[in-house]
């Protein structure tokens, strides 16, 4: 069993990183679109769909000019942790192309240490891309072309990598990778070896449907589970968010369920905590809300705040990111947290 939240050893403070995030390195192509355009591209609205080369080409042609920024759910969380003044690193795979160079640059500029694996593919596959379509309801539809990002393997995780951080965060999208089983086994075994806390994000309802058994098998190794309402209900088959979270909460695990404008529910050893959403004058794009909630919560945990305060940091970060287009913060989250009085 890995290290539990309330027992993160202060002796681990001298590790190089607070958090190492392991995930899918993607360049986001952000655009506004109506539901008919989403249908024309051939993906389901308000979800993430893995697409092939032909669908990616159709997305580019249909959507036209887009805002191009570095993304990927777990990398967005890493950027949020850095904005809170944390010490995060990100491990993912990119191609030896212009987008791969941009990805590394953007991580560094955000304060995240890039631990990127550069892959030269025989078939000239590129750095992964995600076509993010924001529809009039402010929801997002994601069409993801993995490119080389899905080629991250267990061999890319150095034997001592998880000994360099206090917490490791990854999400269910890793289970779509060809070498998913070995990759996840390496993460779990390394975390156990170095007494490193594991945090897991369920990622997407369709990820839960595709990999339900694998996700459930991971839970005994996880101290902190992130989910939204749809994901935890899909995993559990239960209608009540609290009952759904409690069904899979093992030992001292903490389960975080985000619920959009309804805030979040945290189910942990001390019971149920409800956190209100932070009001936003205008919601522009909900892309990244869950990623940034995880950033605030994880930052709080590794810095020793209580669960409720960590969740309030998460809610604050989520409110910032939904106020603009794009899934990474556009202001200093640590300054925002201090001015809001959440932390000193």
C-alpha positions as CSV (number, residue, x, y, z in Angstrom):
1,X,0.0,0.0,0.0
2,X,1.4,3.4,-0.9
3,X,1.9,6.3,1.4
4,X,-1.4,7.9,2.5
5,X,-2.1,11.7,2.4
6,X,-1.9,12.4,6.1
7,X,1.3,10.5,6.3
8,X,3.4,12.1,3.6
9,X,6.8,12.0,5.3
10,X,8.3,15.4,6.1
11,X,11.7,13.7,5.6
12,X,10.8,13.6,1.8
13,X,10.8,17.4,1.6
14,X,14.3,17.4,0.2
15,X,13.3,15.5,-2.9
16,X,13.9,17.3,-6.1
17,X,10.2,17.7,-7.0
18,X,7.0,18.0,-5.1
19,X,5.2,16.2,-7.9
20,X,6.0,14.3,-11.0
21,X,3.1,14.2,-13.5
22,X,3.1,11.4,-16.1
23,X,0.8,11.8,-19.0
24,X,0.0,12.5,-22.6
25,X,1.9,15.4,-24.2
26,X,-0.5,17.1,-26.6
27,X,-0.6,20.3,-28.5
28,X,-4.1,21.8,-28.2
29,X,-5.8,23.4,-31.2
30,X,-8.5,25.5,-29.5
31,X,-11.5,26.8,-31.4
32,X,-15.1,27.7,-30.9
33,X,-17.6,25.5,-32.8
34,X,-21.3,24.6,-32.8
35,X,-22.6,21.1,-32.3
36,X,-23.2,20.6,-36.1
37,X,-19.4,21.2,-36.7
38,X,-18.6,18.6,-34.0
39,X,-21.0,16.2,-35.7
40,X,-19.3,16.9,-39.1
41,X,-15.9,16.0,-37.7
42,X,-17.5,12.7,-36.5
43,X,-16.9,12.7,-32.7
44,X,-19.3,12.7,-29.8
45,X,-19.9,16.1,-28.1
46,X,-18.6,16.8,-24.6
47,X,-16.2,13.9,-24.5
48,X,-12.7,12.9,-25.5
49,X,-12.4,10.7,-28.6
50,X,-9.3,9.1,-30.0
51,X,-9.0,9.8,-33.7
52,X,-7.0,8.6,-36.6
53,X,-5.0,10.5,-39.3
54,X,-7.9,11.0,-41.6
55,X,-10.2,12.4,-38.8
56,X,-7.4,14.7,-37.7
57,X,-7.0,16.1,-41.2
58,X,-10.8,16.6,-41.3
59,X,-10.7,18.4,-38.0
60,X,-8.0,20.8,-39.2
61,X,-9.8,21.5,-42.5
62,X,-13.2,21.9,-40.8
63,X,-12.1,24.1,-37.9
64,X,-9.7,26.3,-39.7
65,X,-7.6,28.8,-37.8
66,X,-7.2,27.8,-34.1
67,X,-5.4,29.0,-31.0
68,X,-2.4,26.6,-30.6
69,X,-1.1,26.0,-27.1
70,X,0.5,23.2,-25.2
71,X,-1.9,20.9,-23.4
72,X,-2.6,17.5,-22.1
73,X,-4.6,17.0,-18.9
74,X,-1.8,16.0,-16.5
75,X,0.6,18.6,-18.0
76,X,-2.1,21.2,-17.4
77,X,-2.2,20.1,-13.7
78,X,1.6,20.4,-13.6
79,X,1.4,24.0,-14.9
80,X,-1.2,24.8,-12.3
81,X,1.0,23.4,-9.5
82,X,3.9,25.6,-10.8
83,X,1.6,28.6,-10.8
84,X,1.0,27.9,-7.1
85,X,4.8,28.0,-6.6
86,X,5.2,24.2,-6.4
87,X,8.0,22.2,-7.9
88,X,6.5,20.0,-10.6
89,X,8.0,18.0,-13.4
90,X,6.2,16.4,-16.4
91,X,7.1,13.1,-18.1
92,X,5.7,12.5,-21.6
93,X,6.7,11.7,-25.1
94,X,7.0,14.1,-28.0
95,X,8.3,13.9,-31.6
96,X,11.5,15.6,-32.8
97,X,9.5,18.3,-34.5
98,X,8.6,21.9,-34.1
99,X,5.6,21.1,-31.9
100,X,7.9,18.9,-29.6
101,X,10.2,21.9,-29.2
102,X,7.3,24.2,-28.4
103,X,6.0,21.7,-25.9
104,X,9.3,21.6,-24.0
105,X,9.6,25.4,-24.1
106,X,6.1,26.0,-22.8
107,X,6.6,23.6,-19.9
108,X,9.8,25.5,-18.9
109,X,8.1,28.9,-19.3
110,X,5.3,27.7,-17.0
111,X,7.8,26.6,-14.3
112,X,7.5,22.9,-15.0
113,X,10.6,20.8,-15.4
114,X,10.3,18.9,-18.7
115,X,11.3,15.3,-18.6
116,X,10.4,14.6,-22.2
117,X,11.2,11.5,-24.2
118,X,11.9,12.5,-27.8
119,X,10.8,9.8,-30.3
120,X,11.9,9.6,-33.9
121,X,9.2,7.5,-35.4
122,X,9.7,5.4,-38.6
123,X,6.4,6.6,-40.0
124,X,7.1,10.2,-39.2
125,X,4.4,10.4,-36.6
126,X,4.2,13.8,-35.0
127,X,3.8,15.2,-31.5
128,X,0.3,14.5,-30.3
129,X,-2.5,16.9,-31.0
130,X,-5.9,17.6,-29.4
131,X,-8.6,19.5,-31.3
132,X,-10.6,21.2,-28.5
133,X,-13.9,22.5,-29.7
134,X,-15.7,24.8,-27.3
135,X,-19.4,24.8,-28.0
136,X,-22.0,27.5,-27.1
137,X,-22.8,25.8,-23.8
138,X,-19.2,26.4,-22.8
139,X,-18.5,22.7,-22.8
140,X,-15.6,21.2,-24.7
141,X,-15.3,18.3,-27.1
142,X,-11.9,16.9,-27.6
143,X,-10.7,14.9,-30.6
144,X,-7.2,13.5,-29.7
145,X,-4.6,12.3,-32.2
146,X,-2.0,10.6,-29.9
147,X,0.9,10.7,-32.4
148,X,4.0,9.7,-30.6
149,X,2.6,10.7,-27.2
150,X,1.1,7.2,-26.8
151,X,4.5,5.6,-27.3
152,X,5.7,6.4,-23.7
153,X,6.7,3.1,-22.2
154,X,7.9,1.6,-18.9
155,X,11.5,1.8,-20.2
156,X,11.2,5.6,-20.2
157,X,10.7,5.7,-16.4
158,X,14.1,5.6,-14.8
159,X,14.4,3.2,-11.9
160,X,14.9,6.1,-9.4
161,X,12.5,8.6,-11.0
162,X,9.7,8.3,-8.4
163,X,12.4,8.6,-5.7
164,X,12.8,12.2,-6.8
165,X,9.3,13.4,-5.9
166,X,6.9,13.3,-2.9
167,X,3.8,12.5,-5.1
168,X,3.2,11.1,-8.5
169,X,0.1,12.0,-10.5
170,X,-1.2,10.3,-13.6
171,X,-4.6,9.7,-15.2
172,X,-6.7,7.1,-17.0
173,X,-5.6,8.2,-20.4
174,X,-2.4,6.3,-19.9
175,X,-4.5,3.1,-20.2
176,X,-5.0,3.9,-23.9
177,X,-1.3,3.6,-24.6
178,X,-0.1,0.4,-26.3
179,X,2.3,-0.4,-23.4
180,X,-0.2,0.6,-20.7
181,X,0.1,-2.5,-18.5
182,X,3.9,-2.4,-18.2
183,X,3.9,1.4,-17.8
184,X,1.4,1.4,-15.0
185,X,3.0,-1.5,-13.3
186,X,6.3,0.4,-13.3
187,X,4.7,3.5,-11.8
188,X,3.1,1.4,-9.0
189,X,6.1,-0.6,-8.2
190,X,8.4,2.5,-8.1
191,X,6.0,4.4,-5.9
192,X,6.0,1.5,-3.4
193,X,9.8,1.2,-3.5
194,X,10.3,4.9,-2.7
195,X,7.3,5.5,-0.4
196,X,5.9,8.0,-3.0
197,X,2.2,8.9,-2.8
198,X,0.2,8.1,-5.9
199,X,-2.7,10.3,-7.2
200,X,-4.9,9.1,-10.1
201,X,-7.4,11.0,-12.3
202,X,-10.3,9.0,-13.9
203,X,-9.9,11.3,-16.9
204,X,-13.2,10.8,-18.9
205,X,-16.4,8.7,-18.7
206,X,-15.4,6.8,-21.9
207,X,-12.0,6.0,-20.3
208,X,-13.9,4.5,-17.4
209,X,-16.0,2.5,-19.8
210,X,-13.0,1.3,-21.8
211,X,-10.8,0.5,-18.8
212,X,-13.1,-0.1,-15.8
213,X,-11.4,-3.3,-14.5
214,X,-7.9,-1.8,-14.9
215,X,-8.9,1.4,-13.0
216,X,-10.5,-0.6,-10.2
217,X,-7.4,-2.7,-9.9
218,X,-5.3,0.4,-9.5
219,X,-7.3,1.8,-6.6
220,X,-5.6,-0.1,-3.7
221,X,-2.3,1.6,-4.7
222,X,-3.8,5.1,-4.9
223,X,-4.1,7.7,-2.0
224,X,-5.9,10.4,-3.9
225,X,-8.5,9.8,-6.6
226,X,-9.8,12.7,-8.8
227,X,-13.1,12.3,-10.7
228,X,-16.0,14.4,-12.0
229,X,-19.6,13.4,-11.3
230,X,-20.1,11.5,-14.6
231,X,-16.9,9.5,-14.2
232,X,-17.4,8.3,-10.6
233,X,-21.0,7.4,-11.4
234,X,-19.9,5.5,-14.4
235,X,-17.3,3.6,-12.4
236,X,-19.7,2.7,-9.6
237,X,-23.1,2.4,-11.3
238,X,-24.5,4.5,-8.4
239,X,-26.5,7.7,-8.7
240,X,-25.4,9.3,-5.5
241,X,-22.0,11.0,-5.8
242,X,-21.2,10.3,-2.1
243,X,-22.2,6.7,-2.3
244,X,-20.3,6.3,-5.6
245,X,-17.1,7.8,-4.1
246,X,-17.5,5.8,-0.9
247,X,-17.9,2.5,-2.8
248,X,-14.3,2.7,-4.0
249,X,-12.7,4.6,-1.2
250,X,-10.2,2.2,0.3
251,X,-8.5,2.5,3.7
252,X,-7.4,6.1,4.1
253,X,-7.9,7.1,0.5
254,X,-9.4,10.5,-0.4
255,X,-11.8,10.7,-3.3
256,X,-12.4,14.1,-4.9
257,X,-15.5,14.6,-7.1
258,X,-15.9,17.8,-9.0
259,X,-19.4,18.9,-10.0
260,X,-19.0,22.1,-12.0
261,X,-21.0,25.0,-10.7
262,X,-22.1,22.8,-7.8
263,X,-18.6,22.8,-6.5
264,X,-16.9,19.6,-5.2
265,X,-17.4,16.7,-2.8
266,X,-14.5,15.2,-1.0
267,X,-15.0,11.8,0.7
268,X,-12.1,10.8,3.0
269,X,-11.2,9.3,6.3
270,X,-12.8,12.2,8.3
271,X,-16.1,12.1,6.4
272,X,-17.6,14.2,3.6
273,X,-16.6,17.8,2.8
274,X,-18.5,19.9,0.4
275,X,-16.7,22.8,-1.3
276,X,-18.6,25.5,-3.1
277,X,-17.6,26.6,-6.6
278,X,-15.9,30.1,-6.8
279,X,-18.2,32.4,-8.7
280,X,-17.1,33.5,-12.1
281,X,-18.5,36.5,-13.9
282,X,-18.4,34.9,-17.4
283,X,-17.6,31.3,-18.1
284,X,-15.7,31.1,-21.4
285,X,-14.4,27.6,-21.6
286,X,-14.6,24.8,-19.0
287,X,-11.6,23.0,-20.5
288,X,-9.0,22.4,-17.8
289,X,-11.4,23.0,-14.8
290,X,-10.8,19.5,-13.4
291,X,-7.1,19.6,-14.2
292,X,-6.6,22.9,-12.3
293,X,-8.8,21.7,-9.4
294,X,-6.3,18.8,-9.1
295,X,-3.5,21.3,-9.2
296,X,-4.7,23.2,-6.3
297,X,-5.6,20.2,-4.2
298,X,-2.2,18.5,-4.9
299,X,-0.3,21.6,-4.2
300,X,-2.1,22.0,-0.9
301,X,-1.5,18.4,0.1
302,X,2.3,18.4,-0.6
303,X,2.6,21.7,1.3
304,X,0.8,20.3,4.3
305,X,-2.6,22.1,4.3
306,X,-5.7,20.4,5.5
307,X,-8.0,18.7,2.9
308,X,-10.7,21.4,2.9
309,X,-8.1,24.2,2.3
310,X,-6.6,22.1,-0.5
311,X,-10.0,21.8,-2.1
312,X,-10.6,25.5,-1.8
313,X,-7.3,26.1,-3.6
314,X,-8.6,23.7,-6.3
315,X,-11.9,25.5,-6.6
316,X,-10.1,28.8,-6.9
317,X,-7.8,27.5,-9.7
318,X,-10.7,26.0,-11.6
319,X,-12.5,29.4,-11.5
320,X,-9.5,31.1,-13.0
321,X,-9.1,28.7,-15.9
322,X,-12.8,28.7,-16.9
323,X,-12.7,32.5,-17.3
324,X,-10.7,32.4,-20.5
325,X,-9.9,30.2,-23.5
326,X,-7.3,27.5,-22.8
327,X,-6.6,25.0,-20.0
328,X,-3.7,26.7,-18.2
329,X,-3.7,29.6,-15.8
330,X,-3.1,33.1,-17.2
331,X,-2.3,34.7,-13.8
332,X,-0.3,33.7,-10.7
333,X,-2.4,31.3,-8.7
334,X,-0.3,31.7,-5.6
335,X,-0.9,35.5,-5.7
336,X,-4.6,34.8,-6.3
337,X,-4.8,32.4,-3.4
338,X,-3.1,34.9,-1.1
339,X,-5.3,37.8,-2.1
340,X,-8.3,35.6,-1.6
341,X,-7.2,34.8,1.9
342,X,-7.0,31.0,1.5
343,X,-3.4,30.9,2.4
344,X,-0.9,33.3,3.8
